[in-house]
């Protein structure tokens, strides 16, 4: 029984997380030295993700058929993303006003050490809150540059244009489509090999985090962490849970089906680390390949629910800490800027913190130096933020598949019952 359980990747990842925490706590120097293991795993996944996104979109969009159907799926997806991310921003804003984690700090402008922000400043241009710059950034400077930089939003644009061009070829495009399907199969085989290293990546990530920050770091800025976690859990249970029920499936069963991916994201704080296998699991749940190929890549650029919840809370926390009054009109403006910058920083390293800087840079009403306060606990915020982003995109794919009436309900029920039996 134990041997069979150890064969499951989520059990291996869970064991690796526990070992990483113990190493980081009792041997902090050695724990910090394990960071390259996590970095190597993330690099391997990021290496394979750009071509995988491209082939997934091309194959999925080509199977939809005519451009009108493709536009309908993309349109529904975009509307869904905007509605849900708006709800995420509202939940974050309401919770930070209710709990007021920053009140009582009484900080003064000029008293916060800002030199630690320098390494993030160059990335802010990706999400500076300017809608025109955001739209221009969607267009790559060359066909290959997004694959080199790993810019997911630009890859989505290129793949959609390529899929549209391929659809015009008709029968002549079938050979090319068959080629990309074969390439996709090869890429997924590579993913299967990379995922065998997931426990090592999780061990390295947790060993470094606990070794550097210590278990006591959980108490630093505790009210901010509590606010973010309470708001995010409320968003998942109430908003996402309600959406799941309306679409005819259980959020809890879905999370059980994705428990391995959740643990890996929790350890690596990167939702991109599970993108390849998440596609396969959603297809196993009855989502058609063509819908998965459109919704998932779009979701990783436009549907960052966890980022939206955390971002407005962190921005308002800084305002409260410095005693900056915020009217409801200003808070609404802050939410709008947060929504834009969260999309503009898609694919940027350290995107969660970068989007916060981008929003504060554009908003100007809140002291940007206050972002230095967040750095101490950003690692712990990133955990719930990344997990929520991943779950939100998985739910979106199932919902859109249901709205298109292309979700295989029998297949989905069978997989969920099998997973329930395994646990």
GULUM-661644 format. One record per residue (C-alpha): residue number from 1; residue in three letters; chain; x, y, z. Coordinates in pm, whole numbers, plus 32768, in hexadecimal, padded with zeros to 4 digits. Layout:
BEGIN
NODE_k_r_c_X_Y_Z
NODE_NUM_ala_A_X_Y_Z .
...
END
This chain:
BEGIN
NODE_k_r_c_X_Y_Z
NODE_1_unk_A_8000_8000_8000 .
NODE_2_unk_A_8117_80F2_8061 .
NODE_3_unk_A_81E4_8097_7F2F .
NODE_4_unk_A_80BC_80DB_7E4B .
NODE_5_unk_A_8081_822D_7EEE .
NODE_6_unk_A_81EC_8291_7EBF .
NODE_7_unk_A_81C3_8269_7D48 .
NODE_8_unk_A_80D5_8394_7D3F .
NODE_9_unk_A_8189_84D6_7CED .
NODE_10_unk_A_80BF_85A1_7DEA .
NODE_11_unk_A_8130_84B8_7F05 .
NODE_12_unk_A_829A_84DF_7E97 .
NODE_13_unk_A_8273_8659_7E89 .
NODE_14_unk_A_81D0_8661_7FE2 .
NODE_15_unk_A_82EC_8595_8078 .
NODE_16_unk_A_83E9_8678_7FCD .
NODE_17_unk_A_833F_87AE_805E .
NODE_18_unk_A_8351_871E_81BE .
NODE_19_unk_A_84C0_86C2_8191 .
NODE_20_unk_A_8509_881C_8105 .
NODE_21_unk_A_8464_88C6_8230 .
NODE_22_unk_A_8529_87EF_8325 .
NODE_23_unk_A_8674_882F_8272 .
NODE_24_unk_A_8630_89A5_825F .
NODE_25_unk_A_85D4_89B6_83CF .
NODE_26_unk_A_86EE_88E4_8464 .
NODE_27_unk_A_87FC_8929_835E .
NODE_28_unk_A_87A7_8A83_82D4 .
NODE_29_unk_A_88F1_8ABA_821D .
NODE_30_unk_A_88D7_896B_816E .
NODE_31_unk_A_8766_89AD_812A .
NODE_32_unk_A_87B7_8AF2_8075 .
NODE_33_unk_A_88BA_8A3B_7FA3 .
NODE_34_unk_A_87A3_895F_7F15 .
NODE_35_unk_A_870B_8A7F_7E53 .
NODE_36_unk_A_87B3_8A19_7D08 .
NODE_37_unk_A_86E4_88D9_7D0E .
NODE_38_unk_A_85A5_89A6_7D06 .
NODE_39_unk_A_8632_8A9A_7C07 .
NODE_40_unk_A_8699_897E_7B21 .
NODE_41_unk_A_8541_88DE_7B2D .
NODE_42_unk_A_848F_8A28_7AE8 .
NODE_43_unk_A_857B_8A6D_79C6 .
NODE_44_unk_A_8534_8918_792F .
NODE_45_unk_A_83BE_8957_7940 .
NODE_46_unk_A_83DD_8AB8_78B7 .
NODE_47_unk_A_84BA_8A32_779F .
NODE_48_unk_A_83A9_8947_7726 .
NODE_49_unk_A_827E_8A2C_776A .
NODE_50_unk_A_829C_8B25_7643 .
NODE_51_unk_A_829E_8A1D_752C .
NODE_52_unk_A_8197_8956_75E8 .
NODE_53_unk_A_80B0_8A86_75FC .
NODE_54_unk_A_80E5_8AC9_748A .
NODE_55_unk_A_8098_8967_7416 .
NODE_56_unk_A_7F73_8947_750A .
NODE_57_unk_A_7ECD_8A82_7487 .
NODE_58_unk_A_7F12_8A31_731A .
NODE_59_unk_A_7E8A_88CF_7337 .
NODE_60_unk_A_7D64_8934_7410 .
NODE_61_unk_A_7CFB_8A61_7341 .
NODE_62_unk_A_7D1D_899D_71FD .
NODE_63_unk_A_7C34_8890_7280 .
NODE_64_unk_A_7B26_898D_72D5 .
NODE_65_unk_A_7AE7_89C6_7165 .
NODE_66_unk_A_7A74_8B14_70DF .
NODE_67_unk_A_7AEB_8C63_7161 .
NODE_68_unk_A_7990_8CBB_71E2 .
NODE_69_unk_A_7999_8B94_72D4 .
NODE_70_unk_A_7AFC_8BEC_733C .
NODE_71_unk_A_7A94_8D53_737E .
NODE_72_unk_A_7966_8CE0_7445 .
NODE_73_unk_A_7A38_8C08_752E .
NODE_74_unk_A_7B3F_8D19_7558 .
NODE_75_unk_A_7A2F_8E1F_7593 .
NODE_76_unk_A_797E_8D53_769F .
NODE_77_unk_A_7ACD_8D0A_7741 .
NODE_78_unk_A_7B36_8E76_774B .
NODE_79_unk_A_79E7_8EE8_77DC .
NODE_80_unk_A_79F9_8DD7_78E5 .
NODE_81_unk_A_7B5C_8E3F_7943 .
NODE_82_unk_A_7AFE_8FAD_7967 .
NODE_83_unk_A_79CF_8F5F_7A41 .
NODE_84_unk_A_7A8D_8E72_7B27 .
NODE_85_unk_A_7BC2_8F4F_7B4D .
NODE_86_unk_A_7ADE_9075_7B9E .
NODE_87_unk_A_7A3D_8FA4_7CAF .
NODE_88_unk_A_7B98_8F46_7D2E .
NODE_89_unk_A_7BF7_90B6_7D46 .
NODE_90_unk_A_7AB2_9107_7DFB .
NODE_91_unk_A_7AE6_8FF0_7EF9 .
NODE_92_unk_A_7C4A_9068_7F3C .
NODE_93_unk_A_7BDB_91D2_7F61 .
NODE_94_unk_A_7AB7_9181_8048 .
NODE_95_unk_A_7B8C_909F_8124 .
NODE_96_unk_A_7CAB_9199_814B .
NODE_97_unk_A_7BB2_92A9_81AA .
NODE_98_unk_A_7B0C_91C0_82A3 .
NODE_99_unk_A_7C48_913B_834E .
NODE_100_unk_A_7D24_9273_8318 .
NODE_101_unk_A_7E71_91BB_8349 .
NODE_102_unk_A_7F49_92F2_8319 .
NODE_103_unk_A_7E9E_93DB_840E .
NODE_104_unk_A_7F6B_943A_853D .
NODE_105_unk_A_80C3_941E_8499 .
NODE_106_unk_A_80D2_959A_846B .
NODE_107_unk_A_81FA_9597_837D .
NODE_108_unk_A_8289_96D8_82ED .
NODE_109_unk_A_82F8_9707_8184 .
NODE_110_unk_A_8473_96EB_816F .
NODE_111_unk_A_8499_95FA_8294 .
NODE_112_unk_A_848B_94B7_81C7 .
NODE_113_unk_A_85C2_9419_812E .
NODE_114_unk_A_8584_941A_7FB6 .
NODE_115_unk_A_86CF_939E_7F28 .
NODE_116_unk_A_8645_923A_7F23 .
NODE_117_unk_A_8545_92A8_7E1D .
NODE_118_unk_A_864D_92FB_7D1A .
NODE_119_unk_A_865E_919B_7C86 .
NODE_120_unk_A_84EC_91A9_7C32 .
NODE_121_unk_A_84E1_9305_7B96 .
NODE_122_unk_A_854E_9296_7A3B .
NODE_123_unk_A_842D_91A1_7A24 .
NODE_124_unk_A_8321_92A2_7A73 .
NODE_125_unk_A_8314_9315_790B .
NODE_126_unk_A_8259_91D3_78B9 .
NODE_127_unk_A_8138_9237_7999 .
NODE_128_unk_A_813E_93AF_79C8 .
NODE_129_unk_A_7FC5_93D7_79CB .
NODE_130_unk_A_7FBE_947E_7870 .
NODE_131_unk_A_7EBB_93D4_7793 .
NODE_132_unk_A_7F65_9446_7651 .
NODE_133_unk_A_80B5_93B8_76BE .
NODE_134_unk_A_8009_9277_7726 .
NODE_135_unk_A_7F66_924F_75D0 .
NODE_136_unk_A_80AC_929F_751C .
NODE_137_unk_A_8166_91A6_75F7 .
NODE_138_unk_A_807D_9094_7579 .
NODE_139_unk_A_811B_90B7_7420 .
NODE_140_unk_A_8277_9018_7418 .
NODE_141_unk_A_8399_90BF_7367 .
NODE_142_unk_A_83DF_8F7D_72A7 .
NODE_143_unk_A_8344_8E27_7279 .
NODE_144_unk_A_8447_8D74_734F .
NODE_145_unk_A_8487_8E76_7463 .
NODE_146_unk_A_8362_8E05_7545 .
NODE_147_unk_A_83EA_8CA1_7543 .
NODE_148_unk_A_853E_8D20_75B4 .
NODE_149_unk_A_84B0_8E03_76C4 .
NODE_150_unk_A_8396_8D19_772D .
NODE_151_unk_A_8292_8E2D_770E .
NODE_152_unk_A_8150_8D67_7721 .
NODE_153_unk_A_806B_8E7D_76AB .
NODE_154_unk_A_8132_8EB3_756C .
NODE_155_unk_A_8142_8D3C_752B .
NODE_156_unk_A_7FC7_8D2D_7544 .
NODE_157_unk_A_7FA9_8E44_7440 .
NODE_158_unk_A_809A_8D99_734D .
NODE_159_unk_A_7FF7_8C44_737B .
NODE_160_unk_A_7E98_8CCE_7340 .
NODE_161_unk_A_7F0A_8D80_7202 .
NODE_162_unk_A_7FBA_8C44_718C .
NODE_163_unk_A_7E83_8B72_71D4 .
NODE_164_unk_A_7DAA_8C67_7111 .
NODE_165_unk_A_7E9B_8C59_6FEA .
NODE_166_unk_A_7EA0_8ADD_6FFB .
NODE_167_unk_A_7D24_8ACE_6FF6 .
NODE_168_unk_A_7D24_8B83_6EA5 .
NODE_169_unk_A_7DF6_8A71_6E04 .
NODE_170_unk_A_7CDB_8976_6E16 .
NODE_171_unk_A_7D42_8814_6DAF .
NODE_172_unk_A_7EA2_888E_6D5F .
NODE_173_unk_A_7ED3_88E5_6ECE .
NODE_174_unk_A_7E83_8788_6F4D .
NODE_175_unk_A_7FE8_870E_6F1A .
NODE_176_unk_A_8071_8838_6FDB .
NODE_177_unk_A_7F6F_8804_70ED .
NODE_178_unk_A_7FD4_8696_7108 .
NODE_179_unk_A_813E_8706_712E .
NODE_180_unk_A_80EA_87EF_7251 .
NODE_181_unk_A_801B_86E0_72F8 .
NODE_182_unk_A_8149_85F9_72E8 .
NODE_183_unk_A_8228_870C_7373 .
NODE_184_unk_A_812D_873E_748D .
NODE_185_unk_A_813C_85CA_74E1 .
NODE_186_unk_A_82B9_85DC_74EF .
NODE_187_unk_A_82AC_870D_75D3 .
NODE_188_unk_A_81BE_865D_76C2 .
NODE_189_unk_A_82AD_8534_76D0 .
NODE_190_unk_A_83C1_8626_7733 .
NODE_191_unk_A_82D8_86B9_783B .
NODE_192_unk_A_82A3_855C_78CD .
NODE_193_unk_A_841D_8539_78F3 .
NODE_194_unk_A_8440_8692_7991 .
NODE_195_unk_A_8328_864E_7A8A .
NODE_196_unk_A_83EF_852F_7B1D .
NODE_197_unk_A_84D1_863F_7BAA .
NODE_198_unk_A_83AF_86F9_7C4F .
NODE_199_unk_A_83F9_8672_7DAE .
NODE_200_unk_A_855E_86F3_7D96 .
NODE_201_unk_A_84DF_8846_7D26 .
NODE_202_unk_A_83EB_8854_7E49 .
NODE_203_unk_A_84F6_87E9_7F42 .
NODE_204_unk_A_85E6_88F5_7EC9 .
NODE_205_unk_A_84DC_8A05_7ED1 .
NODE_206_unk_A_8468_89BA_8033 .
NODE_207_unk_A_85C7_8982_80B7 .
NODE_208_unk_A_862F_8AD8_8035 .
NODE_209_unk_A_84F3_8B8E_80AC .
NODE_210_unk_A_84FE_8B09_8210 .
NODE_211_unk_A_867A_8B1D_8221 .
NODE_212_unk_A_867D_8C8C_81BD .
NODE_213_unk_A_8545_8D13_8265 .
NODE_214_unk_A_8515_8C17_837E .
NODE_215_unk_A_83CE_8B9C_840C .
NODE_216_unk_A_83BD_8CD8_84DF .
NODE_217_unk_A_8397_8DA3_839F .
NODE_218_unk_A_822E_8D34_839A .
NODE_219_unk_A_81F2_8E23_84BE .
NODE_220_unk_A_8282_8F51_8408 .
NODE_221_unk_A_816F_9037_8389 .
NODE_222_unk_A_807D_8F2C_83FE .
NODE_223_unk_A_7F3F_8FF5_83CD .
NODE_224_unk_A_7F92_9032_825E .
NODE_225_unk_A_7FC2_8EBE_8227 .
NODE_226_unk_A_7E81_8E6E_82E2 .
NODE_227_unk_A_7DC0_8F6A_820F .
NODE_228_unk_A_7E49_8EDF_80C7 .
NODE_229_unk_A_7E05_8D76_8127 .
NODE_230_unk_A_7CA9_8DBA_81B3 .
NODE_231_unk_A_7C47_8E84_807E .
NODE_232_unk_A_7CD3_8D80_7F8E .
NODE_233_unk_A_7C2E_8C5B_803D .
NODE_234_unk_A_7AE6_8D1D_8046 .
NODE_235_unk_A_7B08_8D5F_7ED1 .
NODE_236_unk_A_7B4C_8BF0_7E87 .
NODE_237_unk_A_7A36_8B68_7F65 .
NODE_238_unk_A_7924_8C66_7F1A .
NODE_239_unk_A_796A_8CEF_7DBD .
NODE_240_unk_A_7A1E_8BCF_7D10 .
NODE_241_unk_A_7956_8ACC_7DD3 .
NODE_242_unk_A_780E_8B6A_7D63 .
NODE_243_unk_A_7884_8B77_7BFA .
NODE_244_unk_A_78DD_8A05_7C0D .
NODE_245_unk_A_7787_89A8_7C98 .
NODE_246_unk_A_76D8_8A74_7B8B .
NODE_247_unk_A_77A6_89BE_7A84 .
NODE_248_unk_A_774E_886A_7B16 .
NODE_249_unk_A_788A_87F1_7BC4 .
NODE_250_unk_A_792F_87FC_7D1A .
NODE_251_unk_A_7A55_88E0_7D67 .
NODE_252_unk_A_7AC9_87F5_7E7A .
NODE_253_unk_A_7ACE_86C6_7D93 .
NODE_254_unk_A_7B88_878F_7C91 .
NODE_255_unk_A_7C8C_87F5_7D95 .
NODE_256_unk_A_7CAB_8688_7DF8 .
NODE_257_unk_A_7CEC_8632_7C8C .
NODE_258_unk_A_7DF7_8742_7C7F .
NODE_259_unk_A_7E94_8709_7DD4 .
NODE_260_unk_A_7FE8_86B3_7D41 .
NODE_261_unk_A_7FEE_87F4_7C77 .
NODE_262_unk_A_7F79_88C1_7DA2 .
NODE_263_unk_A_8094_883B_7E7A .
NODE_264_unk_A_8196_8880_7D6D .
NODE_265_unk_A_811B_89E4_7D38 .
NODE_266_unk_A_8116_8A17_7EB0 .
NODE_267_unk_A_8283_89AF_7EC4 .
NODE_268_unk_A_8305_8A68_7D91 .
NODE_269_unk_A_8218_8B96_7DA5 .
NODE_270_unk_A_81F7_8B81_7C2B .
NODE_271_unk_A_80B4_8B1F_7B7E .
NODE_272_unk_A_817B_8AF6_7A3C .
NODE_273_unk_A_822C_89C9_7AD3 .
NODE_274_unk_A_80F2_88F5_7AA1 .
NODE_275_unk_A_806E_8985_795A .
NODE_276_unk_A_80C9_8858_787F .
NODE_277_unk_A_8037_8747_795A .
NODE_278_unk_A_7F0A_8820_79B0 .
NODE_279_unk_A_7EAA_881C_783F .
NODE_280_unk_A_7EAE_86A0_783B .
NODE_281_unk_A_7DE5_8684_797D .
NODE_282_unk_A_7CD7_876E_78FC .
NODE_283_unk_A_7CBD_86A3_77BE .
NODE_284_unk_A_7C9D_856D_7898 .
NODE_285_unk_A_7B7B_8619_794C .
NODE_286_unk_A_7ABA_8630_7805 .
NODE_287_unk_A_7B20_8787_7783 .
NODE_288_unk_A_7B50_8784_7608 .
NODE_289_unk_A_7CB0_87C3_758E .
NODE_290_unk_A_7C45_88EC_74BD .
NODE_291_unk_A_7BAC_89A3_75E9 .
NODE_292_unk_A_7CD2_8951_76CE .
NODE_293_unk_A_7DBD_89D3_75C0 .
NODE_294_unk_A_7D10_8B26_75C1 .
NODE_295_unk_A_7CA8_8B5B_772D .
NODE_296_unk_A_7DDF_8AE8_77E8 .
NODE_297_unk_A_7EE3_8BC1_7735 .
NODE_298_unk_A_7DF7_8CEC_7740 .
NODE_299_unk_A_7DBA_8CAC_78B1 .
NODE_300_unk_A_7F2A_8CBF_7909 .
NODE_301_unk_A_7F2C_8E1F_7878 .
NODE_302_unk_A_7DD2_8EA6_78C3 .
NODE_303_unk_A_7D4B_8DE1_79EC .
NODE_304_unk_A_7E34_8E1A_7B13 .
NODE_305_unk_A_7D30_8E07_7C29 .
NODE_306_unk_A_7E25_8DD4_7D46 .
NODE_307_unk_A_7EFF_8EF2_7CCE .
NODE_308_unk_A_7DD3_8FDC_7CC3 .
NODE_309_unk_A_7D62_8F84_7E25 .
NODE_310_unk_A_7EBD_8FAF_7EBA .
NODE_311_unk_A_7F1B_90E4_7DF6 .
NODE_312_unk_A_7E07_91CC_7E6C .
NODE_313_unk_A_7E35_9151_7FD1 .
NODE_314_unk_A_7FAC_919C_7FC8 .
NODE_315_unk_A_7F74_92F3_7F2B .
NODE_316_unk_A_7E6A_9350_802B .
NODE_317_unk_A_7F44_92C5_8144 .
NODE_318_unk_A_8056_93BB_80E0 .
NODE_319_unk_A_7F5A_94D9_80D4 .
NODE_320_unk_A_7EDB_947E_822F .
NODE_321_unk_A_803F_945A_82B6 .
NODE_322_unk_A_8096_95BB_8242 .
NODE_323_unk_A_7F47_964D_82AA .
NODE_324_unk_A_7EE4_96A4_8143 .
NODE_325_unk_A_7D6A_96DC_812E .
NODE_326_unk_A_7CC4_9622_800D .
NODE_327_unk_A_7B6B_9686_7F93 .
NODE_328_unk_A_7A8F_9584_7EE5 .
NODE_329_unk_A_7ACF_9634_7D9A .
NODE_330_unk_A_7C46_960D_7DCF .
NODE_331_unk_A_7C1B_94A2_7E32 .
NODE_332_unk_A_7B58_945D_7CF3 .
NODE_333_unk_A_7C6D_9505_7C29 .
NODE_334_unk_A_7D69_942C_7CE1 .
NODE_335_unk_A_7CA5_92F2_7C82 .
NODE_336_unk_A_7C9A_9357_7B14 .
NODE_337_unk_A_7E12_9391_7B0D .
NODE_338_unk_A_7E4A_9247_7BC2 .
NODE_339_unk_A_7D7F_918E_7ABC .
NODE_340_unk_A_7E49_9226_799F .
NODE_341_unk_A_7F9E_91F6_7A3F .
NODE_342_unk_A_7F53_908D_7AA1 .
NODE_343_unk_A_7F2B_903C_7930 .
NODE_344_unk_A_8051_910F_78BF .
NODE_345_unk_A_8144_9055_79A0 .
NODE_346_unk_A_80DD_8EF9_792D .
NODE_347_unk_A_8214_8E25_7900 .
NODE_348_unk_A_82FA_8F1B_79B5 .
NODE_349_unk_A_83E2_8E85_7ABC .
NODE_350_unk_A_835F_8EDC_7C16 .
NODE_351_unk_A_821E_8F53_7B6F .
NODE_352_unk_A_8153_8F70_7CB0 .
NODE_353_unk_A_823C_9070_7D4A .
NODE_354_unk_A_827E_9119_7BFB .
NODE_355_unk_A_810A_9156_7BC5 .
NODE_356_unk_A_80F6_91F7_7D1C .
NODE_357_unk_A_8212_92E4_7CC3 .
NODE_358_unk_A_8173_932A_7B72 .
NODE_359_unk_A_8027_9382_7C13 .
NODE_360_unk_A_80C6_9466_7D18 .
NODE_361_unk_A_8199_950E_7C0C .
NODE_362_unk_A_8063_9560_7B3F .
NODE_363_unk_A_7F80_95B4_7C66 .
NODE_364_unk_A_8077_96A7_7D10 .
NODE_365_unk_A_7F8D_96DD_7E39 .
NODE_366_unk_A_8032_95CC_7F08 .
NODE_367_unk_A_81A8_95E4_7F64 .
NODE_368_unk_A_825D_94E9_7E87 .
NODE_369_unk_A_836D_94C2_7F8F .
NODE_370_unk_A_826D_9409_8061 .
NODE_371_unk_A_8291_92E0_7F75 .
NODE_372_unk_A_83D2_928E_8031 .
NODE_373_unk_A_82F3_9227_8154 .
NODE_374_unk_A_8259_9114_807F .
NODE_375_unk_A_83A2_9071_8017 .
NODE_376_unk_A_83CD_8FCA_8169 .
NODE_377_unk_A_828D_8F00_8145 .
NODE_378_unk_A_8266_8EF8_7FCA .
NODE_379_unk_A_82E4_8D91_7FC2 .
NODE_380_unk_A_81BD_8D22_809A .
NODE_381_unk_A_80C3_8DF7_7FDA .
NODE_382_unk_A_8146_8D5F_7E96 .
NODE_383_unk_A_80E3_8C02_7F0A .
NODE_384_unk_A_7F6E_8C46_7F27 .
NODE_385_unk_A_7F7B_8D35_7DFF .
NODE_386_unk_A_800C_8C32_7D11 .
NODE_387_unk_A_7F28_8B19_7D88 .
NODE_388_unk_A_7DF6_8BF6_7D57 .
NODE_389_unk_A_7E66_8C5A_7BFA .
NODE_390_unk_A_7E89_8AEC_7B9C .
NODE_391_unk_A_7D3A_8A80_7C2E .
NODE_392_unk_A_7C8C_8BAA_7B8E .
NODE_393_unk_A_7D0B_8B4B_7A35 .
NODE_394_unk_A_7CAE_89DD_7A61 .
NODE_395_unk_A_7B4D_8A41_7AC6 .
NODE_396_unk_A_7B36_8B34_79A1 .
NODE_397_unk_A_7B8D_8A1F_78AC .
NODE_398_unk_A_7A7F_893B_7939 .
NODE_399_unk_A_797E_8A53_793C .
NODE_400_unk_A_79C0_8AC1_77D5 .
NODE_401_unk_A_79B7_8955_7764 .
NODE_402_unk_A_7862_8938_780C .
NODE_403_unk_A_77E2_8A7C_7770 .
NODE_404_unk_A_784A_89F8_761B .
NODE_405_unk_A_7794_88B1_766D .
NODE_406_unk_A_78CC_87EF_7612 .
NODE_407_unk_A_792D_876F_776B .
NODE_408_unk_A_791A_85F6_778C .
NODE_409_unk_A_7850_85DA_78CE .
NODE_410_unk_A_7869_845F_78DA .
NODE_411_unk_A_79E2_8468_78BA .
NODE_412_unk_A_79FD_857B_79BE .
NODE_413_unk_A_7924_84C0_7ABA .
NODE_414_unk_A_79E7_837F_7A83 .
NODE_415_unk_A_7B38_8425_7ABE .
NODE_416_unk_A_7ABE_84D6_7BF8 .
NODE_417_unk_A_7A2C_8396_7C89 .
NODE_418_unk_A_7B6F_82DE_7C3E .
NODE_419_unk_A_7C3B_83ED_7CEA .
NODE_420_unk_A_7B52_83E4_7E17 .
NODE_421_unk_A_7B83_826C_7E2C .
NODE_422_unk_A_7CFE_8294_7E20 .
NODE_423_unk_A_7CFA_8387_7F43 .
END
